[in-house]
Amino acid sequence: LEQATQLFDWAVRNVTLNDDPRMATNRPWQTLIYGRGTAEQRAWVFAGLCRQRGLPTVVLQLPAAAPAGNDETASTSGGTPWLWCGVLDGGALHLFDPQLGLPVPGPSGGPNGGPDGRSVATLAQVQADDTLLRALDLPGSAYPPTAEAAKRAVACVVADGFALSWRAAELQQQLSAANAVSLSIDADALATELRALPSVDEVRLWPAPARLVAQAAGRGRLLREAIAVEFRPFCWQPRLWKARTLHLRGALETEEEAKRRNDALYDAVNDHRTAGQLYMSRRVRPSDARLESVAPAKRTIYARGKADATYWLGLLQYELGAYKSSLARLAEADNDPDAARRAGGIRYNRGRALEALGQIEEAAAVFAASESPQQHGDRLRARRLLAGLESAGESDAASDAPREPEGQPEPEAESDAQEETAAATPAAATPAADGPAGDEATAGGPTTGDRATGEAPSATENDATPAGGDQ
């Protein structure tokens, strides 16, 4: 379950909730490339990541029962089913809420740490104890799901038409170990396993994938043109496409693996290092003066690609543990004239970087001020951070009583340079000496998010470029 928690956290940081109609019918690969989508699309991405790790995951649909008098909750539910993701582990479905961006917390002191040091709640637990869900209420904004609604939850197997096909199963079997990927789903076997759970009454196929395909086929001309414009930065800047796909693939080859090739000139694969170098390329992030030299129509596309690269570079640096550099890149992205497209993601990831740096009050202030579609979950995160800070203060006060000296010298604090050097070289990563000077993002290595899919590299770095090649 710890793997599922890490995968969910990665999906929340990398898929920002957004109601942009251009994103509404995107499939998981498109949701990942753009880094924006609905809670439904985030759930689809998370289920796909879990599938690659062999973690059976379903979407639970339940009616969002708004408490009486709570107009805000009633209006946000809109009569549509509320979604949870349920990861099957140890004979129970553990719950993750893609709308909140948080696991549903279980009883205190349980295994598998979640928010507030609690376990991740199971479907059976929230069905039996509504107080677990009421812990997610905020003043003036109750959490829509209730224990009664959870009892009527429908477990939905997440699969599109291809995953259910014979050819997907056949192709999966024929892939070599180096290119292994989970393409097929045995929906009947999973449904049988789900029906054996006392907490599940109904199992069905999740209708969202088929619905999104049908909606995509019915898009009008204006919407199709808007979607094409959204993709244009990748077409005009092949390095940006290559950087993004390598960032998401996250393949890492150790020096020991590279030596086995018996090639003195072979350079070990390190996708994050290469992605960082490409994001920093002058072709991807041209100077303002160079942008001003091109025609206005082209300038808009190039400027959008530059803004996207800056934002993704901030995410990459977070994953590498270079939190100060991540904050700097996110601040740069926030100052871009087109920042409104990514405002929710910029501010959420800024809060996460501050939290990682131990600047808890500043992080809580960022989350508390959230106005994104994930604002309920962000404000819960702010409350949790402040509660933890208060508890830590009480513990410190209790430890102020005089005590015998232990004879151990106080360790010296690491300098900023030491911190950033360590952050840029994660465990098991290959140090990169040839990245752009002063930018930790080029010292690539695996992260829980990108490598968690378990996909072995299926292409070389040069293969990650769209048609037309890297100009």
JOFENPE-V208783 format. One record per run of one state. SS is the DSSP state (H for helix, E for strand, - for the rest). FROM is the first residue (numbers start at 1). TO is the last residue. If there is no record, write none. Layout:
# JOFENPE-V208783
[[SS,FROM,TO] [SS,FROM,TO]]
This chain:
# JOFENPE-V208783
[[-,1,1] [H,2,14] [-,15,15] [E,16,17] [-,18,20] [H,21,23] [-,24,27] [H,28,34] [-,35,35] [E,36,37] [-,38,38] [H,39,52] [-,53,56] [E,57,63] [-,64,70] [H,71,77] [-,78,80] [E,81,89] [-,90,91] [E,92,97] [-,98,101] [E,102,103] [-,104,104] [E,105,108] [-,109,112] [E,113,113] [-,114,114] [H,115,117] [E,118,120] [-,121,121] [E,122,122] [H,123,128] [-,129,130] [H,131,134] [-,135,137] [E,138,138] [-,139,140] [E,141,141] [-,142,146] [H,147,151] [-,152,153] [E,154,157] [-,158,165] [H,166,174] [-,175,176] [H,177,179] [-,180,186] [H,187,195] [-,196,201] [E,202,205] [-,206,207] [H,208,217] [-,218,220] [H,221,236] [-,237,237] [H,238,249] [-,250,251] [E,252,252] [-,253,254] [H,255,259] [-,260,269] [E,270,270] [H,271,279] [-,280,287] [H,288,292] [-,293,295] [H,296,319] [-,320,322] [H,323,334] [-,335,338] [H,339,356] [-,357,359] [H,360,368] [-,369,374] [H,375,398] [-,399,415] [H,416,423] [-,424,439] [H,440,442] [-,443,460] [H,461,464] [-,465,471]]
